């Protein structure tokens, strides 16, 4: 079976993410995998480079305008031309190749016309991985209003992409409920749970916690809470800043915060006149040091601002589970990520904005190492059983098999 995957979030060579893990599972099971990825790299001259083989998959990176970590205007312009660029690249580099299945994710939803065209031409099965729900996500962020011209344009594409898909995979049960309740033209059989997933790490290198903590001025006896990756408005980082400052006199907890994104400068300014005795803020660390700090940390943080009305399920959860770490969620009522964490005894959950409950959870986890250890074991078990990439591969192939026998 030939599989075509279209993405704006394919990792660079030598890197991995949940998409590369999923598609490599197809390759390991004997399928031919072709990936067309939008790339913002400057070294992609003349639109696109030649396809390359990476881990048994054929990868084609095409040059696009800026899509991530840029202004909404530049992002919009890039997305408007993306579909034609991808279509042209497929015709040029994969002539005569017929695909059995097409996979892609949201965002963006503006590729709906491209998917309809590809599905018809290849007579292919189209499985949509629903990672973010737009245009409601833009409304939640107050980028534009509901029923405005941009909203109507994106809503048109949202409806079209759902209608085009043979199956819509949502990250959690609440995501399924949301999509069905807001799109009454969809049948229940067309929407299912398709969780974020990765290939679990078999062995992590041994790390001497004392040495790496000493290097970065982290107290050896403190319970370290880590929040690293994309730092954006949707996390409601002001809540975390307030909590860190409220805990300034509490030596048992230390916060490791860093990464990149639209709100890094906000964090830097917020901590500019703060003594930072219980927090380390970083923009970028050597990869080896970051991996060691991740392993030596104790608790993973999940933050989702109360502005969201659509279910979110941050993929950073998978890294915490992979490292056997308990999770502390400060999230809104629109998501069920916290419910799942609590149900599987992998950590604690509070409502985003309830600073007293958050501080109480920090103290509970900081002062109970035995509890943390058990929660960490439960975390890894949850990853192995529910968020293992082999499970998601089976979900897609099962859907395709059912479709063929109808």
N, C-alpha and C positions, 0 to 999 in steps of 0.2 A: 504494500500500500504506500502510495506517495502522499506525503503530508506537507502542506504549505502553511507556514506560520508567519503572520505579519505583525510587526511590533514597533513601537517607538521606545521600547525599554529593554532592548537586548544588550547584554553586558559586553564589555570589550574583551579582546583576546586574553585568555588566561584568567578571566573572572567568571563568576557564576551568579545566578539569581534564580528565583522560582520558575521563570520561564525556560531558562536553559536546562534546568534540572528536569522539567516536564518533557521537553522535546528530546533530551538525551535518552529518556526512558523509552520513547518511541524508537529511537535509533538502536538501542540495546535489544529491543524486541524485534529487530529485523526489518523495520520500515525505512523507506527513503525519506529523509527529512530535508526540506528546503526552507530557509529562513530569509525573509526580506525585512531588513531593519532600517529604520530611519536613523541617520547618524548626523551629529552636529560637528564631527571632527573636521578640523581645518585641512587635514591631509587627504581628504577625499576630493580629488580634483575632477573636473569635467562631469560632475553629477554623480557618478558611481564608479566603483572599482570592480574588478573581476571577482566572481564568486571564489571563496576559499573553503577548504575543508577544515572543520574544527570539531574534534571529538566525534567523527563519523557523520557530521551533518554539513550540508552545503549552505554556507552563509554569504549573503549578499548585503553589503551595507551601502546605502545610497545617501548622498549628501542632501540635506534639507536645510531650511532656515532654522533659527532657534525655536525650540519647542518647550524645553524645560528651563526653569530658573531664569526667566526673562519676563518682559512686560506682556500684559494681556494682548496688546495690539500686535506685537511682533509674533507672539504665539499664534494668534488668529490668522495672520497673513500666511504663516508657514503651513498651518493646517489646511487652509483653503486650497493650496497647491499640492498637498501631499498625495492625495489619491491619484492624480495624473502621473506624478513622478513614480509612484510604486507600480502603477499599471504599465508604464513604458518600460521600466526596468525588468519586469517579469517577461514581457514580450521580447525584449532584447536578449536577455541572458538565459531564459529558459524556453526557447522556442520548441514547439512540438511536444512539450511535456504536459501530460494530463495529471491532475491531482485528484485524489479520491476524497480527501478531507481538507478543509480549510479551518484553521484556528486563528483567533485573534482575541484581543482584550480591549476593554474600555478603561480609561480614555485612549484615543478619541472616539467619539461616535460619528464624526463627520466623514468617516470612510464608508458609510452605509451604502452609497451608490457603487463604490468599488466592490464591496462584498457581493452585492446583488449581481453585478456583472460577472465576477469570477465564478460565483456559484452556478450561474446559468451556463457559462461557456464550458466549464469543466464537468458539469453535472455532478457537483461535489456536495458533500455533507458539510455544513457550516456550523461549527460549535463556537459560541460566543462566551468568553470568560469575562464576566461582569465584575470589574474591580472597583470602579467608581460609577456613581449614578448621576448622569448629567441630562438635562440642564439644572436639576434641582440643587446639585452641589454648588453651582454658581450663584443661585439664589441665596442659599445658606451663607455663602461668603459675601453676599451683598455686592457682587460684581454687577449684576443687573436684576431687574424686577421680573416677577412672574407675569407672563403675557406681554412682555416687551418684545420688540422686534428680534433681538438676539435670542430670547427665550423661545419664541415661536420657531425660529430657524433651527435651533438645536433640538427642540421637541419633535420637529418633523423628522430629523435624522434619527433621533432616539426610537421613535415608533417604527421607522423603516428598518432599522438594524434589528429590532426585535422580531419584526415580521419576516425578515430575510433568514434569520437564524433557524436552524432545525432544532437547536436546543440552546437555552440560556442557562449558564451555570453561575449561581450566586455563591458568595463566600460563606454564607451561614444561613441557618433556617429563617432568621428574621429578614434577611435579604430576599429570600423567596417570597415571604409573606408581603413584603413591601412592594415588590415588582408586580405581583398578581393583583394586589389591591389598588394599584395606581395605573394599571393597564388592563382594563377589562376585556380587551380583544385577545388576550393571551389565555390559552388553556393551561390548566394545572400540569398536564403531562409534558408541556414544553419547557417548564422551568424546574430546575433541581438544584440541590446543594452541590457546589463544586468548590471545596475549600482551597485556600492557599496551601501550598505544599512544597517541600524540598526533599532532597535525598539526605537522610540523617548521616551525620559524620560518624564514622566508625571509631576512630581514635583521635583524640586531641593530644598534642605534645604536652609533656609535663612542664608546668610553669612554677617557678619559685615566686610565690606571691609577695614575700617580703621584699625581694629585690626590685620588682617592678613598681610596687607601691612606694618604696623609698625613693626611687628615681623621680616620681611625680609628686612627692610630698603628701601622699595619702596615708593617714594613720593606719598602722598595721592591724589594730584591734577593731577598727570601725567596720560597720556593715555598709558596704558600698552599693548605692543605687545608681544604675546607669541608664541614661537616655541619650542615644546617639543615632545620628542619621539625618534625615531631612528635617529641618527646623522651620516649620511654617505656621501660618496664622491658625490653621485648624487644630493645632495642639493646645491652644490657650496657654501659652507659656508664662503669661503673667501669674497664673495660679501657681506654677512650679517655683517661680522666683519668690513669691510671697512665702511659700512653705519653707524654702531653703533659709530665708532670712529669719523666719519664726523659730527655726531649729538651730540657730547659730550657737546657742549655749548648750546644745545636746551633743556630747562627744561620740555617742555610739553610732551616729549615722553620718555618712559622707556621700555627696552627690557628684557624679561624673557626667557632665553634660557637654555635648559637642556635635560637630558635623557641619553641614552647610545648609543654606536655604535662605528664604526671604527674611527670616526673623533672627538670624545670628547677631546682626548688629544691635537688635533690640536687647538681646541677652547681654551682650558686651556692655552696652550702656547701663543696663539695670544693675550690673555687678561692678561698675567702674569705681564706685566709692565704697565698696563693701570689702571687708577684710579677707574674704574667701577662705576662712579657716575650715569650712565644711563643704567647699565646692571647688571643683576643677572645671573650668570652661576652656574648651579647645576648639579650634577651627579644623585643624588637620594634624594627625599624628603619623609617624612612621608605621607602616602596616604591621610590622612585627610587634611593635609596642602596643598598638591598638588591640591586636589579638590577645596579647598577654593581659592587658587590662580587662578585656571582656571576660577572660577566663577567671581572673582574680576577683571580679566583682561578685556581688551576692544576690542582688535583686534587679530584675529588668522592669523598667517603667513603661506603661502605655498611657498616653494622654490623648483625649479627644474632647474638644471644646463643646460646650452646651449649645453652640450655634447650629450644630448639625441636626437636621431632621431626617436624613437618610442614614441607613445602617452603614457603618464603616468597620473594617476589620484589618487593622494595620499588619503588614507582613513582617514587621520587626518582631512580632510575637514568636515567629518560627525560630529566629536566632536564639531567643531566650530558652525556648523549649529544647533546642538542639544542644545547648550548653547546660542543660539540666538546672535551670534557674527558676526560682519562684518569680511570680509576676505580680506587681502592684499596679492595678488599673485605676485611673481617675478618668472616668468616661461619662458620656451623656446617656440618657435613657433611650436613645434611638438605636443603640448598638447592643448586640448580645455577646460581645467578646468577654465582657466581665462576668456575665452569667456562666459562660462556658468555663472560664478560669475557676470560678468558685465551685461549680458543679463537680469538676475534676480535682478539686483540692490542690490546685497548682499555685494559689496565691490569694490575694485579697482584692476586693473591688469597692470603690467609693464613687459617689457622684462627683463629677468635675465641678469644682466651685465650693465643695464642702471641705474647707481647709481643716476643720477640727477632726473630721473623720479621717482625712488623709494623714494628718500628724499622728493620730492614734494608731493607724495601720503601720506607719513608719516605726513607731516605738515598739509595737508588738513584734514585728519582724526582726528588728534590730536586737531585741533582747531575748530572742528564742532561737538559738542556732539549731536545735533539734527539730523544731517546726520547719525551719528553712530547708533542712536536709531532706525531710520527708516530702515537702512540697516540690523540691527539685527533682526527686525521683519520679514523682507523679507527672511532672512536666515532660520529662523525657519519654515516659510511657505514653502520654497523650500524643506526642509527636509520632512515635513509632506506629501507633495504632490508627490515628485519625488524619494526620497531616503528612504522611509519608507519600512521596511522589508516585509510588507504585499504585496507591489507591486511586489517585486521580487519573492515571493512565487507564485503569480498569473502568472508571466511570465513563470515560469517553468511548472506549472500544465497546462497552456494553450498550451505550446509546446507539452507536453505529450499527451494531449487530441487530438490535431491535428494529431499527429503521429499515434494514435490508429485508427483514422477514415479514414486514407488514404488507 
